[in-house]
Amino acid sequence: MSPSATHTHDEHALVAHHFENLEQQRGANLLGMWLFLSSEVLFFGGIFTAYAMMRFSSTNNGFALGSSQLNAVVGGINTAVLLTSSLTMALAVWAAQTKHRRLLQLFLSLTLAFGLAFLVFKGFEWYHEYEVSLVPGPTFGSKLAEKGDGTVIPAETVKTMQMFFVFYFSITGLHALHMVVGLAVLAVQLVLCLQSDFGVRDYGPIEVFGLYWHFVDVVWIYVFPLLYLMRA
């Protein structure tokens, strides 16, 4: 059997029965992911719109005060970590397309490590906010008097701050959930790459997952300034 015939046979083995060839299968998979991400844009877009409406209709500075309680330095570090993971994911897709198996394994491993680091930083951030009573609930704001210049924050402003943190934990929690799902898929792909020629034989699954990972990163690019930097 000639090399070209072997190559054709290998490609045919990768094609599902309802597709004519590998390119058609890749195109369908990409279209499916783009449609899914479009629904995700509507999902997060609705939450961001609700946050913006509540913030700009507020009659006090509770949202700005809530934002000032967040650690922008940690948020900035997390942003850098996530953007770096987006770079390593793009390099993983390139490695798969050019059939560099070792590089694919390396870049997937780095992406997994950066993603886990992001969640660890986020977990420490949430724990700190729990310690200083910034989790919405009956005890919310009980330690605010220990901060600042000692002035009393009006009860109405504290209620508005609590609404800010409702949005904060909802948005960052949903984003973290998407991260966990992405890391689970990434871990499976990495194991398959370590055990076989997965990814270099057909780069389609790596490419499709790369779109999801970049979307999660783009969402955080909106989350960071909305929650951490709008303090005026």
N, C-alpha and C positions, 0 to 999 in steps of 0.2 A: 504494500500500500504506500502510495506517495505521501510526502509530507503535507501537501495541500489537501489530499483526501482525508488524512488524519485530522488536520485542523478543522475541516468541514464537519467531520463526524463529531469532534469534541464540542463544537458550537451547537450542533443539532441536539446533543445530549443536554445542553443547558436550556433549551427552548421549551417552554410549556406547550402543551398540545394545541392550545387555542391561538398561538402566534405562528406566523409564517417563518420568521427568522429572529435572530438575536437583537438586531437593531430595532425592529418593531416592538419587541418585548421591553427593551430599555426605554423607548419613547413612551410606551403606555405606563410604565412604572413612574417615570418622571412626571407625566401628566397627572397621575393619581396623587403623587406627593404635592404637586402645585395646587391641586384642588383642595387637598386636606389643609395645606398652609393658608389658603384663602379663607377657609372657615375659621382657622385660628386667628387670622387678622381681624375678622368680625368679632370673635370672642373677646380678645384683648382690647380691641378698639372700643367695644361697648363699656368695658370697665374703665378705660382711660377717659372716655367721654363723661361717664358718671362722676369720676374723680374731679375732672376739670369743672364741671357744672357746680358741684358742691363747693369746691374751693373758691371759685370766683363769685358765687352767690352768698358766701359767708359774710356776715356783718362785723366780724372781729378777726383778730390775727391768729386764731387758734391753729390753722393749718401751717402758717409760717413758724409758729412756736413749736409745733410738732416736728416739722422738718429740722428745726435747729437742735432737737434732741438726738438726731441721728448722727453717727460718726461718718462724716463725708470722706475722711482719709481711708477708712476701711472699705467704704463703698467704692472709692476710686481704685484701691488695690484690687478689689474683686472685679471691677470693670476691666482693668489691665489683664488680669488672669484669664477672664473669659474671652477677651479679644485675642489673646495669645493662643488660646485653645482653638479659636476659629481659624487662625493661621495654620496650626498644625493639622487641623482637619482638612483644610484645602490642600496641604502638602500630601496628606494621606490619599486623597482622591487622585492627585497627580501621580503618586507612586503606583497606585492601582492601575491607572490608565497606561503607564509606561512599563508595567510589569516588573517593578522593583519590590520583590517580596519582603526583603529585610527592611527596606525603608518604610514600607507600608506598616509592618509590625511596629517599628519605632514610632512613627507618627501617630498611630492609633493609641499606643501606650502613653505617649505624651498628652494626647487629647484627653484620655481617661484620667490621667494624673491631674491635669489642670481643672477638669470638671469636678473631681473630688475635692480639690483644694478650695474651689469656689464654695461648695456646700459646707465645708468645714468652717470657713470664714463666716458664712451666713449663719451657721449654727451658733457660733460664739456671739455673734451680734444679737441674735434672738435671745440668747441666755442673758446677756447684759440688760436687754430691755425688760426682761422678766424680773431681773433683780431690782431694777429701779422703778418697778410698778408702772410700766408703760404698756402692759398688755390690757386691752379693753376688758372691763369687768368691774365688779364692786370696789376693788381696791385701786382702780386706775388713778394715777396722779397723787397718790398718798405721800410720795417722797419728792414731789416737785418743790416743796418749800425749802428743801435742802440745797436747791440750786439757785444760781443767779444772785441778785443783790438783796434778796430777802423780801422783796415786794410780793404782796398776795396776788395771785392770779385769779381773776373773777371766775365764778362757777360756770358761767355761760361759755367762757373761753376754754375752760377745761373740758366741757362737753364737746366743743368743736375739735379740740385736740384729740379727744377720744375717737371722733369720727375719722380724723386723719389716720390714726393708727389702725382703725378697722380696715381702711383701704390699704394701708401699708402691709399689714399681715396677710390680707387677702391676695394682693398682687404679688408680693414676694413669695408667698406660700404656693400660689399657682405656678409661678415661674420655677420654683424649686421642684415642684412635682414634675414639670416638663423636663427638668434637668435629670431627675432620677430615672424617668422613662428612657431618656436619651443615653444615660450612662449604662443602663441595663442592656440596651441594644448594642451599644459600643463594646461592652464587655463580651457579649456573645460573638460579635464579629471578630474581636481580637483573638478569642480562643480558637475560632475557626481558622483564622489566618495562621496561627501558630501550629495548628494540627494538619493543615492541608494547604492547597493552593487557592483557597477561597480569596476572592478579591482580585487576584492577578489573572485568574482564568476568565472571570467575568467581572469587570469593575462596576457593573450596574448597581448592585446593592450598596457598595461604598459611596457611590455618587449620590444615590437617592437619600441615604442617611445624612450625607454631608449637607444637603439642603435643609433638613430638619435642624441640624445642629447650628447652622448659620442663622436660621430663623430664631432659635432660642437666644442666641447672642444679640440679634437685632432688637428683640423685645427688651433685653436688659439695657441697651443703649437709650431707650426711651424711659425705662424705669428710673435709672440713676438720676438724671436731671430733674424729673418730675417730683421725686420723693426726697432727694438729698440736697439739691442745689437751689430750689425755689424757696428761699427764706425771706424774701422781701414782702 
